[in-house]
Amino acid sequence: MHIDPFGVEMWMNAHENDCDHNLAETCVTSLTLEELLHLSGRNATALSQLLPLKLTYGAIEGSDGLRDAIAGLYAAKTRNDILVTHGTAGANALVWAALVGPDDPVVSLVPTYQQHISIPESLGAKVTKVQLSAADRWLPDMEALAAAVTPATLVIALTNPNNPTGSLIDRAGLEKIAEIARIGQGGAGAWVLVDEVYRGSAQDDDGMGPSIADLYDRGISTAGMSKVFSLAGLRLGWICAPADVLQAVSHHRDYNTISVGMIDDHLATLALGARDRILARSREITRGNLTLLSGWMASEPALNWVRPTAGTTALIRYDLDIPSEQLCLDLLAEEGVLFTPGAVMGVEGTVRIGFANDPAAMRGGLPKVSAFLRRRRSMTQT
């Protein structure tokens, strides 16, 4: 099976350990185990609960306690609507493997996380891309989406909040997408797969927007512990979906997952029990960093963006006549600052900046970017 190289992941693998200021990171600054215990109202003695734990496969679908805690993130779901996976990436891969095959029509809103293009293409699906635009604040043009969806459409896929732009489709927008989806599959309704790994990161109120799983009877939500919960090292995600989807997914999961680690399951359950405190920490970091980034953008009038309303990343268009990958390589070599080139996400002429890391990285890195840009502009003017 051929699959296209994963541009973002290849870029991060190659460079994220060789920078002084990582402004490409997408996870809210990771928690230490000690910090997790503190936020959970525990101390190190809580780890003694792990000592008698027999390291078997454990509950295949995820423990009841974990699935109950995940279900609590949705308006009206129970543990039976949840299947635990190896990260959100594992959740997405399983859903695609379970749902689509050769010649199946799929519609993906782009830019997006590359899984939602390359995996269905690798399975032989016919992927129609509906382009998001900065002119629309990176929100979907519903007329363009409706024109792309036909009675044969099997899946509509998107990320919400959007990666890489940080836009957020609200309840009315999601309901409109569900309305459009209902003509798919001969009137049975297309599946709507929404990668919601950044859910909980909105810049207003409590940060939690609605989930497609609560708004549409053929809605599929994937998410995990890596981004807003700051626990990427657990490699734990989930699928919230109708029973027939979970049954189809489970057949594939038996071949490549069996179960997640019992220690990961235990710690994720602990974290979700303290979700209000963990999400409050995440909001403090992302909202503070976005304020810093917004102030910097105001001082760089030659750069253009749509200020994110959610998520942990912003997509910025720059004014230099240089490919984005070369720009990012030069910036890294000269200033030690890491961005993600837009080219690896299909948006040349832009860079993606993460604003979920340690605020010190932003305070230290952004002035270096300004110095780099000044040098490059002066070179083109001489």
N, C-alpha and C positions, 0 to 999 in steps of 0.2 A: 504494500500500500504506500503510495507516494503522499507525502504531506509537505507543504511549504515550510521552510525554516521559520521559526518563531522569532520575528525581528526584535521585539522588545526584550524577550528573555535572553536572547543571544547577546544583545547589547549590555544588559545588566550583568550577565555572567562574566563578560569580558572586562568590565570596567569598574564595577561598584566597590571592589576591594582595593582600588588603586587611586583613590581620590582623597583630597583633604576636606572637601565640603560636598557632601552627597545631597544635591538638590534634585536628584532623580527618584528618590525613594517615594514609595506610594503608601507604605504602612505607617500608621501613627506610631511614633516612637515606641519601640518594643518594651514591654514590661519585663522586669526580672522576676524570677520566682518569688523573691522576697517581697517585691512590690505587689505582686498578685495576692499573696497571703495577707498583706497589710490592707489592701483595698477590700478584701473579702472578710475583714474582721477576724482574721486568724493570725497565728504566729507560727514559728518554725515547728512547734510541736504537732501542728496539723499534718505535717509530713509523716508522722508516725502512723497515720491511717493507711499509708501505702505499704507499710512493712508486712502485714499479713496478706497482702493482695497476691493471689496466685496469678502468674502471668500467662494465662491461657488466651484463647481467642476472644473470650468475653462474649457479650451480647452482639450477635452478628449485625443487626441493624443499628446498633448504638444502644447504650443502656437506657432503661426507662427514664431515669432521672435526667439524663442529658436530653433525650427527645422531648420530655416535658418542658425543660427549660428553653429549648429552641422553639417549641410551639408557642411559648409565651411571648415570642417576638411578633406574632401574628394576631390578628383580631379574633379569629374564630377557628383555630386549628388545634388538633390534639396530636399526641405522639404518633398516632397511626398515619398522619399526613407527612411524617418526617422520615427521611433515610439519611444516615450519617455517612460521610465520604471522606476521602483523603483530600482535604482542602476544597476550595471553590473550584479550582482547576479540575480536580477529579470529578466534582459534581457536574460541571459543564460537559466534560468528555463523556461521562456516562449517559447523560441525557441525549446528547447527539447520537451516540452509538445505538441507543435504544429506539430512537424515533425515526431516523432517516436512512435512506439507502439510495441506490442509483436512480437518477432522474427525478428525485423528489424535489418539488419547488420550495425554496426557502427564501425568505426576505430578511436581510440584515441591515439595520441602521448603522451607518458608518460616518466618522471613525468610531471604532469600537475595539474591544479586546480581541486579538486576532483569532482566538479559539472559535469565535462565532462566525468566522469566514472560512478559515482553513480546515477545520475539522469537518464540517459538512461537505466542503469541496472534496476532501480526501475520501469521503464515503460515496462520492459520485453524485451528490445532490447538485441541483442547479440553483446557484445562489445569485439572487438579484440584490444589488446594493442600492439602498436609498440614502443619498448623501445629505448629511446635516450641514448647516451653513452658519458661519459666524453672523451673517446678516439676520438670521432667525434666532440669534442667541443660542445656537447649537441645539435648538429644540426641533422636533420633527415637523416637517411640512406635511400636514395630514392629507392634503390633496395628493401629494406625490406618493405618500405611503399607500393611499387607497388605490391609486393607479397601478401600483406595483403588485398589489394583492389580487389574486384571481380565485375562482372557485376551487382551483387545484392546489392552492398554497397549503403547505403542511405545517410550517413553522414560521413565525415572525420572531426575530431575536434582537435584543438590545441590551445595553448596560444602563442601569438607572440607580443612582447617579451615574452620569456618563464618564467613562474613561476613554479618552484623555482630557475632556474639556471641562468637567465639573458642572455641567448643566444638570438640572433636575426636572423631570417630567412630573407634574403635579397630578392630583387625583383625577381632575377633569381630563387631562391629557391621556392618562392610562385608560380611563373609561372609553375615550374616543378610539384608542388603539384596539381595545377589546371589541368595540362595535365594528370596526373595520375587519377584525379577525373573524367575525362570525360568518362571513361569506365563504371562508376557506373550507377545504375538504368537502366540497359539494353541499355546503350549508350546515355541516356538522360543527364547523368552526375550526380554524387553524389554532394550533397550540401557540401560546405567546410565552417564550422563554425570556425571562428577565434576570440577568446577572445582577444581583442586588448586594454584592460584596461590600459596597460603600454605603449601604443604607445605614442611617444613624448619624450621618455626617453633615446634614443640612445646616446652613449657616443661621437659621432662625429657629425659634422655639426650642423644642427638646431634641431637634435634629432628626427625628424619625418621620419619614414620609410613608405613605401607604405602600403596601406590597401588592403586586399583581395577583398573588395567590389569594388575596382577600377580595379582589374586585372582579375576577373573571373565572368562570367554572373550568376553563381550560388553560388557566394561568399556571406557570411553573416558575417558582422562585429558587435561585441558587444563591448561596452566601457562605460565609465562613468566619473563622476567628482571626484572620490575618490583619485586616485593615483597621476598622474602628475599634476592634477589641484588642489590638496590639499584641497578638499572640500567634504570629506567623509560624513560629517554631513548633507549634503543636501539630501543624499540617492537618487541620480538622475543619471540614465543611459539611454542608448538608443540601438536600433537595427537599423542598416543600411542594407537593404536587398531588394531583388526583391519584386514586388507588391504582388505576390501570397503568399510569405512567410509572409509578413506583414498582409495580410488579414487573414491567418490562425492563426497567433499570436493574432490578435485583438479579435478573438472569445474567446480565453483563457483569455486574459487580461480583458475582460468585467467581468469575474467571480472573479478575485482576485486583480485587480488594480483600475479599472474605470479611475482614473486620478491621476497624481502626485500633490503634494501640490502647490498651486499657488505661495506661497512665495519662495519655492524651485525653481520653474520654473523661477521666476523673477531674483533671485540671480544667477542662472546658466547662464541665458542670459547675465547678467552683466559681469560675469566672462569670458565667451567666447568672449565677446567684447574686453576683455583685455588679450586675450590668449597669445599674444606674450610676454607680460611682466610677466605673471604668469609662462609660460613655461621657460622663461629665469631664473627666480628665481629657478625653479625646477632643471634646468640643473646645476646651480651654486652649489646647495646643493648636488645633486647626484654625480656630477663629483668630487667635493672636497672631499666628504666622501669616494668615491671609491679610490681616491688617498691615503687617510689615511688607508683604509683597505688594500690596496695593499702593503703599507709599512709595516704594521703589519704582513701580510702574509709572507713577505720576511724575517721577523725576527723569524718566526715559521716554519722552514723547514720541520718539521714532519707533517705539515698539507698540504693537496693537494686541489687544485681547478682549475677550468677553469675561468679565469678572465672574469666577465660579460662584454658584449658589449652593454647592454641595461638593462632596467628594474630597479628594486630597491632592488633586492635580489641576493645573491650568495649562492651556495651550496658547502659546505666544507667537505671534508672527513678527519676524525681525526684518530689518531694512538693509541687510547686506547681501550682495550678490555672491553667495557662496552656498553650496549644498549643506543641508542641515547636519549630515553626519560629519563632514569635514569641519564645520564650525564647532561642533561639540568635541571633536578630537583635539582641535587646536585650543579650545578653551580649557580642556582638561590638562593638556601638556603645559600651557603657559601659566595657568592660574590654579590648577588643582581642583576646579569646580566641575561637577558632573551634572549635565542635563541629559535628557533623552531626545534624540533627533526625531523630528516629525516624520522623516522618511521611513522609519521602521514601523510607523503606524499609518502610512499612506497619506500623510499630510505634509508634503515637502514645503520648505520655506517657513517651517515653524519648529519650535522646541517645546517639549513638555517639562514643566517645573513641578516638583512635588513640594507641598507646603505642610507636610505632616511630621517632619523630622524635628530634631532638637532645635529650638529657636536659635541657639548659638550658631548652628550651621548656616542659617539664613542670614543672620547679622554679619557673620564673617564672610560668607560667600558672595552676597549680592554686590557689595562694593567692588569686589574683584571682577565680577562680570561687567560692571560699568567701565572699569579701567580697560578691560579687554575690548569692549565695543568702541571706546574712544580711539584706541590704537588702530583698530581695523578701519574705522571711518577715516581717520587721518591718512592711512595708507592709500585708500581709494581716491582721496582728494589731491594727492601729490602726483 
